[in-house]
Amino acid sequence: MLEVQSLSKAYGKKQVLDSLSFSVKPGEIIGLVGENGAGKSSLLQILASLSRPTSGTITLNNQSYKTELKKVRRQIGFAPQDVALWEEFTVAENMVFFEKLAWNRLNKDQLRQLCSEMKLDKWDDPVNTLSGGMKRKLNIAISLIHEPNLLLLDEPTAGIDLKSRKEIGAYLNNLAKSDGKMILYTSHDMDEIRQLCDKIYCIGNDPFYYQVLKAYGENPISL
Ligand SMILES: Nc1ncnc2c1ncn2[C@@H]1O[C@H](COP(=O)(O)OP(=O)(O)OP(=O)(O)O)[C@@H](O)[C@H]1O
């Protein structure tokens, strides 16, 4: 379980996140929504342990981000908004490269299987010949190599076609429901969020998203 207590983040004098408290249980998919600049990416970066909060506490499966960071990091998978891949190398070469940086060992067949589960079958193709959606799938596959418990995805479906969205959604749903992974996910697509997520957290001071989701009959939680 991920537990966040009174988490705040300021950049200089600019307060971005103000005393957020929430939790995520195994098997839950949480949608994070909010206007541009509300702080969604800032929150994911803090939860990915790439940035520090100004104040507040976070624990993952009872392990503290402050005192047990090494153990915590092993349990986190993060796919940032910007796709970071070796463009000239093939899908296979990228997977093998990132496997070398991971904590656990997977052989080539297992890495290929990970890509196939994402419906990414271009194993021998250079990344610079892939579509944006395929690159995003590869980014997610890479974030799963070390079998994290907590998966943080920053707009994984931005700018990709409906079929790939559905495939990514189905895959994430399976990861949560079959493997018990905790997934936090940002998107500006309300239909997708409503279909995929168990809970929706609205970040920021603007009540727009909250009101839209209420009008859809959802029960969003304002953080
Ligand atoms: N490293 C930084 N230094 C200073 N300000 C920052 C930094 N990172 C983010 N910010 C500011 O914090 C605010 C929140 O940014 P963030 O990227 O977290 O929002 P977001 O909700 O993810 O936005 P978007 O939907 O556009 O991706 C913005 O005003 C941004 O300019």
Ligand as a Chemical Component Dictionary entry (heavy atoms), coordinates in Angstrom:
data_LIG
# 
_chem_comp.id                   LIG 
_chem_comp.type                 NON-POLYMER 
_chem_comp.pdbx_formal_charge   0 
_chem_comp.three_letter_code    LIG 
# 
loop_
_chem_comp_atom.comp_id 
_chem_comp_atom.atom_id 
_chem_comp_atom.alt_atom_id 
_chem_comp_atom.type_symbol 
_chem_comp_atom.charge 
_chem_comp_atom.model_Cartn_x 
_chem_comp_atom.model_Cartn_y 
_chem_comp_atom.model_Cartn_z 
_chem_comp_atom.pdbx_ordinal 
LIG N1  N1  N 0 11.644 22.203 -11.493 1  
LIG C1  C1  C 0 10.742 23.175 -11.396 2  
LIG N2  N2  N 0 11.095 24.415 -10.994 3  
LIG C2  C2  C 0 10.182 25.402 -10.868 4  
LIG N3  N3  N 0 8.885  25.256 -11.133 5  
LIG C3  C3  C 0 8.459  24.051 -11.556 6  
LIG C4  C4  C 0 9.366  22.947 -11.720 7  
LIG N4  N4  N 0 8.659  21.870 -12.136 8  
LIG C5  C5  C 0 7.380  22.282 -12.238 9  
LIG N5  N5  N 0 7.256  23.583 -11.897 10 
LIG C6  C6  C 0 6.017  24.380 -11.844 11 
LIG O1  O1  O 0 5.110  23.681 -11.007 12 
LIG C7  C7  C 0 3.787  23.760 -11.530 13 
LIG C8  C8  C 0 3.243  22.348 -11.683 14 
LIG O2  O2  O 0 3.896  21.736 -12.775 15 
LIG P1  P1  P 0 3.599  20.214 -13.177 16 
LIG O3  O3  O 0 4.403  19.901 -14.386 17 
LIG O4  O4  O 0 3.758  19.365 -11.987 18 
LIG O5  O5  O 0 2.046  20.307 -13.560 19 
LIG P2  P2  P 0 1.116  19.276 -14.350 20 
LIG O6  O6  O 0 -0.171 19.231 -13.609 21 
LIG O7  O7  O 0 1.829  18.003 -14.540 22 
LIG O8  O8  O 0 0.924  20.003 -15.742 23 
LIG P3  P3  P 0 0.637  19.405 -17.225 24 
LIG O9  O9  O 0 -0.786 18.909 -17.237 25 
LIG O10 O10 O 0 0.820  20.607 -18.104 26 
LIG O11 O11 O 0 1.653  18.324 -17.493 27 
LIG C9  C9  C 0 3.879  24.541 -12.833 28 
LIG O12 O12 O 0 3.525  25.878 -12.561 29 
LIG C10 C10 C 0 5.328  24.450 -13.218 30 
LIG O13 O13 O 0 5.741  25.587 -13.922 31 
# 
loop_
_chem_comp_bond.comp_id 
_chem_comp_bond.atom_id_1 
_chem_comp_bond.atom_id_2 
_chem_comp_bond.value_order 
_chem_comp_bond.pdbx_ordinal 
LIG N1  C1  SING 1  
LIG C1  N2  SING 2  
LIG C1  C4  DOUB 3  
LIG N2  C2  DOUB 4  
LIG C2  N3  SING 5  
LIG N3  C3  DOUB 6  
LIG C3  C4  SING 7  
LIG C3  N5  SING 8  
LIG C4  N4  SING 9  
LIG N4  C5  DOUB 10 
LIG C5  N5  SING 11 
LIG N5  C6  SING 12 
LIG C6  O1  SING 13 
LIG C6  C10 SING 14 
LIG O1  C7  SING 15 
LIG C7  C8  SING 16 
LIG C7  C9  SING 17 
LIG C8  O2  SING 18 
LIG O2  P1  SING 19 
LIG P1  O3  DOUB 20 
LIG P1  O4  SING 21 
LIG P1  O5  SING 22 
LIG O5  P2  SING 23 
LIG P2  O6  DOUB 24 
LIG P2  O7  SING 25 
LIG P2  O8  SING 26 
LIG O8  P3  SING 27 
LIG P3  O9  DOUB 28 
LIG P3  O10 SING 29 
LIG P3  O11 SING 30 
LIG C9  O12 SING 31 
LIG C9  C10 SING 32 
LIG C10 O13 SING 33 
# 
